[in-house]
Amino acid sequence: MSSLPIFDVAGSALAAQSVRLNTIASNLANADSVGSSPETAYRPIEPVFESVRLRGQDGMTGVEVARVEPLDRPAIRRFEPGHPMADAQGYIYAPDVDPVAQMVNLISASRGYQANVEVINSARELALATLMIGR
């Protein structure tokens, strides 16, 4: 908790965007993985955010990750009888991950993270300039 709430607000947003970036990275890393059944196939995940009151800051809210949950998307069934993980009918199961949509989400999360870094830098510069007024 800082004496300037902008640092707490932007800091909470940085932490949330960091989780968002990590979940996207996990989805992209597992986009080509396969399983031998729909239950063993990777399920894409997504963070769920919620606003929270910042401790010690009257009326100020930040954001935090309430939970990271798997998306309710069934696995994609592909017929590949020669694959080592194919089931008895010759099917493998791949996650329903759209790499293009994940990359768009990644760019959005990255820009959100960068914007919050800029907020912190601007607030720091303004606080330092304010301290210099008294000199």
N, C-alpha and C positions, 0 to 999 in steps of 0.2 A: 504494500500500500504506500503510495507516494503522496506528497502534499498537493500535487497537481493531478487531478483525476484523469486528465487526458492520457497520461502515461498508462494508467490502469485500464482504461477503455481500449486503447490501441494495443496494449499488451495482451489483453484477453482475445482480441481479434487475431493477433499474430499466432497465438497458441491454437486457436480454432482452425485457421487456414493451414497451419502446419499439419494438423491431423487430416484435414481434407486432402492435402498434397500426398500424405503417406497412404491414404486409402486408394487414391487414384493410381499411385505407383504400384500398389499391390494388385489392383485390378489389371493393369497393363502387363505386369510381370506374369500373371497367371492366365492371360487371354488365350494362350495356345496350349494350355495344359488340358489333359483329358483324363477321364475316369472310366472305370469299367461298369459303372451304374450311375443313374441320375443322382443318387445320394452321395457318391464319392467325387462327383465333379465339383470343381471350385464354384462357389457362388459369389458374384460380385458384391462388394460392400460399399456402404455409404454412411457418412456421419450425419447425425441429426443434431442440429444446433438449437439452443434455447437461450433466451435472454435471462440474465441474472443480475440481481442487485449487487453492486460492489460494496464490500465491507468498508465501513467508515466513510462512505461517500453518499451523502443524502441525495436521493433521487437519481443517482447515476447508475446506469445499467451497462453491462458488458455482455459478452457472448461466451458460451462454453459449449463443449460437446456433451450432449445429454447421453448419447450412446452411439455406438457404431453397429449398424445392423445389416444383415445380408438382404439383398434385394430379392423380391419374390418373382424371380424369373426362372422358368424351367430350363434345364440343361438342353442343349441342342444335340439331337441324336443323329449320328452319321454312320453310314454303313461302310465299314472298313474291316472286312473279315481277316485280312492278313496282319492287322495291328496286334501287337502282343497284349494289349489291354482289352481287346474285343471280348464281349460277352459271348454266350453260347450261340446267339443268333447272328453274331458278327458285327454288332454295333458298339461304338464308343460314344462317350458323352462329353461334350465340350461346354464350357461356361458361355452364357449369353452375355458376352462383353463386346461392346461396340468400340473398337479402338479409336475411331474418329470422334465419337461423342466423348470418350475419355480424354482425348487430347484437347478438345474444346474446353472441357471442364478443368483440365490441368492449366491451360492458359488463363482461364478466369481466376482460378485459385492463386496462381502465381502473381497475377496483376493485383489481386486483393491483398496479398502479402506485401508486395512492393508498395502499394498505396499506404498501408499501415506503417511501414518503415519510414516513409516520407512524413507521415503525420508525427511520428515520434521525433524525427530529425527537426522538423519545423518547430515543434513545441519546445524542444531543447534549445534551439537557437533563439526563440522568443524569450524563454526564461533567462538565458544568459544575457540577452540584450536588456531585459528589464533590470537585472542585477547591476548592469553597467551604468544605468541611469543615475544611481546614487553615488557614483565615484566622483 
